[in-house]
Amino acid sequence: MKEDDLFPRVPDQHKPNKPLVPNGLGVFYIIASAVYIFLLDFLGREGFFRVIGNVDGVSAPLTLASCILFGGFMGLLDDWTDLKWRYKAFLPLIAAIPLATFASQNPATRTSIALPILGRINFGGYYYFVVIPILVTIVTNTVNQLGGLNGLETICPAIIMMGLMAISGSYAILLLCPLIVWLILAFFNFQGRIFVGNTGSFAIGITLAAFAIIADIKLDLVISILPFIFNSAVILLTLFVYRTKAHVDFDGKRLVSEQRRSLITIITFNHPLTERQVVILISLLCAATTLAAVLSRYLFML
């Protein structure tokens, strides 16, 4: 790394000659999002508009901001110390504390989840101490696991974020600036000019989970992130069964895999594709599940 480099540079493993690319630029998303959300809360309290979800002194904007900041801290910690998965798997539980507090103080919060066939399932008090922590942990870690290709860890979350905003009503304003900043990062990331790092991937994962809980669109989020859940399930299954990790080979032009250990390796299994082709295919898959979530919201009114 050069002495005048602001961000550490890491090799791009799927480019010829493995050029060095600045890593950790997800910090811009964290800073911009936190400032924007704090400003929203301040303006609301000063009477410029009604504070969204401000109930009994518990603020929806401040709750979301605290989650984003913790996600960024968690990502920075991982980038600095390379945390083991047993720690990364449970650290997001800390972010569930402000979300559980907000939900418990908000009389509009539903402790139930409606399913198309099974109907509405009411979790009661377990919603705060079981459902919210599980949702935050799963979403944060699955979003972090689906990455490694230019644009993959930025474009897919951006698609899901836009879908959630479309069905969240007045809560959408909370993600206006975060979405714009994330799309800018996605543009440069897709071109291979920057990496958002674990700092960005953990922050965006917690953003999605926290926003879905605050806006009460939990099932919609679960439907949207099905590709992420599938990817993590395959990775964990093969890790425990075969004791091996997912690996994709790069021949200088295309990616190809001789085994199926993740979503990326399943797509490239004995079928060479360029990095951009893989990213576009998975992004389209995320777009399809997000569209399904949006349509289910309006068709079934979950």
C-alpha positions as CSV (number, residue, x, y, z in Angstrom):
1,M,0.0,0.0,0.0
2,K,1.3,3.5,-0.9
3,E,1.8,5.9,2.0
4,D,-0.6,8.4,0.5
5,D,-3.4,5.9,0.0
6,L,-6.4,6.7,2.2
7,F,-7.8,3.2,1.9
8,P,-5.9,-0.1,1.9
9,R,-5.7,-1.8,-1.5
10,V,-6.4,-5.4,-2.1
11,P,-6.0,-7.5,-5.2
12,D,-8.9,-8.1,-7.5
13,Q,-8.8,-11.9,-7.8
14,H,-10.9,-12.1,-10.9
15,K,-9.1,-9.7,-13.1
16,P,-5.9,-10.3,-15.2
17,N,-2.8,-9.4,-13.3
18,K,-4.9,-9.0,-10.1
19,P,-4.8,-5.2,-9.9
20,L,-4.9,-3.5,-6.5
21,V,-8.3,-1.9,-5.7
22,P,-9.1,0.4,-2.7
23,N,-11.1,-1.5,-0.1
24,G,-13.5,-0.4,2.6
25,L,-15.3,2.4,0.8
26,G,-18.5,1.3,2.4
27,V,-17.6,3.7,5.2
28,F,-19.0,6.6,3.0
29,Y,-22.3,4.8,3.0
30,I,-22.3,4.7,6.8
31,I,-21.3,8.3,7.3
32,A,-23.7,9.7,4.8
33,S,-26.6,7.6,6.0
34,A,-26.0,8.4,9.6
35,V,-25.8,12.1,9.0
36,Y,-28.9,12.1,6.8
37,I,-31.0,10.1,9.3
38,F,-29.8,12.2,12.2
39,L,-30.9,15.3,10.2
40,L,-34.3,13.8,9.5
41,D,-34.8,13.1,13.2
42,F,-33.7,16.7,14.1
43,L,-35.9,18.3,11.6
44,G,-38.9,16.2,12.7
45,R,-38.4,17.1,16.3
46,E,-38.1,20.8,15.4
47,G,-41.6,20.6,13.8
48,F,-40.7,20.7,10.1
49,F,-42.6,17.4,9.6
50,R,-43.9,14.6,11.8
51,V,-41.2,12.3,13.0
52,I,-41.8,8.9,11.4
53,G,-42.3,6.2,14.0
54,N,-41.4,8.5,17.0
55,V,-43.4,6.8,19.8
56,D,-42.9,7.5,23.5
57,G,-39.5,9.0,22.8
58,V,-38.3,6.0,20.8
59,S,-37.3,7.3,17.3
60,A,-37.4,5.2,14.2
61,P,-34.7,7.3,12.5
62,L,-32.4,7.0,15.5
63,T,-33.1,3.3,15.8
64,L,-32.1,2.8,12.2
65,A,-29.0,5.0,12.5
66,S,-27.8,3.1,15.5
67,C,-28.1,-0.2,13.6
68,I,-26.2,1.2,10.6
69,L,-23.4,2.5,12.7
70,F,-23.1,-0.8,14.6
71,G,-23.1,-2.7,11.2
72,G,-20.2,-0.4,10.1
73,F,-18.3,-1.0,13.3
74,M,-18.8,-4.7,12.9
75,G,-17.5,-4.6,9.4
76,L,-14.5,-2.5,10.3
77,L,-13.7,-4.9,13.1
78,D,-13.8,-7.8,10.6
79,D,-11.7,-5.9,8.0
80,W,-9.1,-5.2,10.7
81,T,-9.0,-8.5,12.6
82,D,-10.5,-11.0,10.1
83,L,-13.2,-12.2,12.6
84,K,-14.0,-15.9,12.7
85,W,-17.5,-16.9,11.6
86,R,-18.5,-18.0,15.0
87,Y,-18.1,-14.4,16.1
88,K,-19.6,-12.8,13.0
89,A,-22.7,-15.0,13.3
90,F,-23.7,-13.6,16.7
91,L,-22.4,-10.1,16.7
92,P,-25.5,-8.8,14.9
93,L,-27.6,-9.8,17.9
94,I,-26.4,-6.5,19.5
95,A,-28.2,-4.6,16.8
96,A,-31.4,-6.3,17.7
97,I,-31.5,-4.5,21.1
98,P,-32.6,-1.1,19.8
99,L,-35.0,-2.7,17.3
100,A,-36.6,-4.8,20.0
101,T,-36.9,-1.6,22.1
102,F,-38.5,0.3,19.3
103,A,-40.9,-2.5,18.4
104,S,-42.0,-3.0,22.0
105,Q,-42.7,0.7,22.5
106,N,-44.6,1.1,19.2
107,P,-48.3,0.2,19.5
108,A,-48.6,-0.1,15.7
109,T,-46.0,-3.0,15.7
110,R,-47.6,-6.3,14.8
111,T,-46.0,-9.3,16.6
112,S,-47.4,-11.6,14.0
113,I,-46.4,-12.5,10.5
114,A,-49.0,-13.3,7.8
115,L,-48.2,-16.2,5.4
116,P,-50.2,-16.8,2.2
117,I,-51.4,-20.3,3.0
118,L,-50.8,-20.7,6.7
119,G,-52.5,-17.4,7.7
120,R,-51.3,-15.1,10.4
121,I,-49.0,-16.5,13.1
122,N,-48.7,-14.5,16.3
123,F,-45.5,-14.8,18.2
124,G,-46.5,-12.6,21.1
125,G,-43.6,-11.7,23.4
126,Y,-41.3,-14.1,21.5
127,Y,-41.4,-11.6,18.6
128,Y,-39.1,-9.2,20.5
129,F,-36.7,-11.8,22.0
130,V,-36.6,-14.5,19.3
131,V,-37.9,-13.3,15.9
132,I,-36.1,-9.9,15.7
133,P,-32.7,-11.3,16.8
134,I,-33.0,-14.2,14.4
135,L,-34.1,-12.0,11.5
136,V,-31.2,-9.5,12.1
137,T,-28.6,-12.3,12.4
138,I,-29.7,-14.2,9.3
139,V,-30.1,-11.2,7.0
140,T,-26.8,-9.6,8.0
141,N,-24.8,-12.7,7.6
142,T,-26.4,-14.0,4.4
143,V,-25.9,-10.6,2.7
144,N,-22.3,-10.6,3.8
145,Q,-21.7,-14.1,2.4
146,L,-22.9,-13.4,-1.1
147,G,-20.0,-11.4,-2.5
148,G,-16.6,-11.7,-4.0
149,L,-17.4,-10.5,-7.5
150,N,-17.4,-6.9,-8.7
151,G,-20.9,-5.4,-8.2
152,L,-22.4,-8.5,-6.5
153,E,-22.4,-7.2,-3.0
154,T,-23.7,-3.8,-4.0
155,I,-26.2,-4.3,-6.8
156,C,-28.2,-7.0,-5.2
157,P,-28.8,-5.2,-1.9
158,A,-29.7,-2.0,-3.9
159,I,-32.4,-3.9,-5.8
160,I,-33.8,-5.2,-2.5
161,M,-33.6,-1.8,-0.9
162,M,-35.6,-0.3,-3.7
163,G,-38.2,-3.0,-3.5
164,L,-38.7,-2.5,0.3
165,M,-38.9,1.3,-0.2
166,A,-41.7,0.8,-2.8
167,I,-44.0,-0.9,-0.2
168,S,-43.0,0.9,3.0
169,G,-45.2,4.0,2.6
170,S,-43.9,7.1,4.4
171,Y,-41.0,5.1,5.9
172,A,-39.3,5.2,2.5
173,I,-37.8,8.6,3.2
174,L,-35.5,7.0,5.7
175,L,-33.6,5.2,2.9
176,L,-33.6,8.0,0.3
177,C,-30.1,9.2,0.9
178,P,-28.7,5.7,1.8
179,L,-30.0,4.4,-1.5
180,I,-28.4,7.2,-3.5
181,V,-25.0,6.7,-1.8
182,W,-25.2,3.0,-2.2
183,L,-26.1,3.2,-5.9
184,I,-23.0,5.5,-6.5
185,L,-20.8,2.9,-4.7
186,A,-22.5,0.1,-6.7
187,F,-21.6,1.9,-10.0
188,F,-17.9,2.1,-9.2
189,N,-17.9,-1.4,-7.6
190,F,-19.4,-3.0,-10.7
191,Q,-16.6,-1.4,-12.8
192,G,-14.0,-2.9,-10.4
193,R,-12.7,0.5,-9.3
194,I,-13.6,0.1,-5.6
195,F,-14.6,-2.5,-3.0
196,V,-17.1,-1.7,-0.2
197,G,-15.5,-4.3,2.0
198,N,-17.1,-6.0,5.1
199,T,-17.6,-2.5,6.3
200,G,-20.2,-1.9,3.6
201,S,-21.7,-5.4,3.4
202,F,-22.4,-5.7,7.1
203,A,-23.8,-2.1,7.2
204,I,-26.2,-2.7,4.2
205,G,-27.3,-6.1,5.6
206,I,-28.2,-4.6,9.0
207,T,-29.9,-1.7,7.1
208,L,-32.2,-4.0,5.3
209,A,-33.1,-6.0,8.4
210,A,-33.6,-2.9,10.6
211,F,-35.7,-1.1,8.0
212,A,-37.9,-4.2,7.4
213,I,-38.6,-4.4,11.2
214,I,-39.2,-0.7,11.6
215,A,-41.6,-0.5,8.6
216,D,-43.2,-3.9,9.5
217,I,-42.4,-5.6,6.2
218,K,-40.6,-8.6,7.5
219,L,-42.0,-11.3,5.2
220,D,-41.4,-9.1,2.2
221,L,-37.7,-8.9,3.2
222,V,-37.5,-12.7,3.6
223,I,-38.9,-13.3,0.2
224,S,-36.6,-10.7,-1.4
225,I,-33.4,-12.3,0.1
226,L,-34.2,-15.9,-0.8
227,P,-31.1,-16.0,-3.2
228,F,-29.0,-14.9,-0.2
229,I,-30.5,-17.5,2.1
230,F,-30.1,-20.2,-0.5
231,N,-26.4,-19.3,-1.0
232,S,-25.7,-19.4,2.7
233,A,-27.6,-22.6,3.2
234,V,-25.5,-24.4,0.4
235,I,-22.3,-23.0,1.8
236,L,-23.0,-24.1,5.4
237,L,-24.3,-27.5,4.3
238,T,-21.3,-28.3,2.2
239,L,-19.0,-27.0,4.8
240,F,-20.4,-29.4,7.4
241,V,-20.9,-32.3,5.1
242,Y,-17.8,-32.1,2.8
243,R,-15.6,-30.0,5.0
244,T,-14.7,-27.8,2.0
245,K,-15.2,-24.2,1.0
246,A,-16.7,-22.8,-2.2
247,H,-14.1,-22.1,-4.8
248,V,-14.3,-20.8,-8.3
249,D,-11.4,-20.8,-10.8
250,F,-10.5,-17.9,-13.1
251,D,-8.8,-18.6,-16.4
252,G,-8.0,-14.9,-17.2
253,K,-11.4,-14.3,-18.9
254,R,-14.1,-16.5,-17.4
255,L,-15.1,-18.1,-14.1
256,V,-15.7,-21.8,-13.9
257,S,-16.3,-24.2,-11.0
258,E,-15.9,-28.0,-10.8
259,Q,-18.1,-28.3,-7.7
260,R,-21.3,-26.8,-6.4
261,R,-20.7,-25.2,-3.0
262,S,-22.4,-21.8,-3.4
263,L,-24.7,-19.9,-5.6
264,I,-21.8,-18.7,-7.7
265,T,-20.3,-22.1,-8.1
266,I,-23.7,-23.6,-9.0
267,I,-24.1,-21.0,-11.8
268,T,-20.6,-21.6,-13.1
269,F,-20.5,-25.4,-12.6
270,N,-18.9,-26.7,-15.8
271,H,-20.2,-23.6,-17.6
272,P,-17.6,-20.8,-17.9
273,L,-19.0,-17.3,-17.6
274,T,-17.5,-13.9,-17.3
275,E,-17.6,-12.1,-13.9
276,R,-20.1,-9.6,-15.2
277,Q,-22.4,-12.3,-16.6
278,V,-22.5,-14.1,-13.2
279,V,-23.2,-10.8,-11.4
280,I,-26.0,-9.9,-13.9
281,L,-27.6,-13.4,-13.5
282,I,-27.6,-13.3,-9.7
283,S,-28.9,-9.6,-9.8
284,L,-31.7,-10.7,-12.0
285,L,-32.5,-13.5,-9.6
286,C,-32.7,-11.0,-6.8
287,A,-34.8,-8.7,-8.9
288,A,-37.2,-11.6,-9.5
289,T,-37.6,-12.5,-5.8
290,T,-37.9,-8.8,-4.9
291,L,-40.6,-8.4,-7.5
292,A,-42.4,-11.4,-6.0
293,A,-42.3,-9.8,-2.6
294,V,-43.7,-6.5,-3.9
295,L,-46.5,-8.3,-5.8
296,S,-47.4,-10.5,-2.8
297,R,-47.7,-7.4,-0.7
298,Y,-50.3,-5.9,-3.0
299,L,-52.0,-9.1,-4.0
300,F,-52.4,-10.7,-0.6
301,M,-52.1,-7.5,1.5
302,L,-49.8,-9.3,4.0
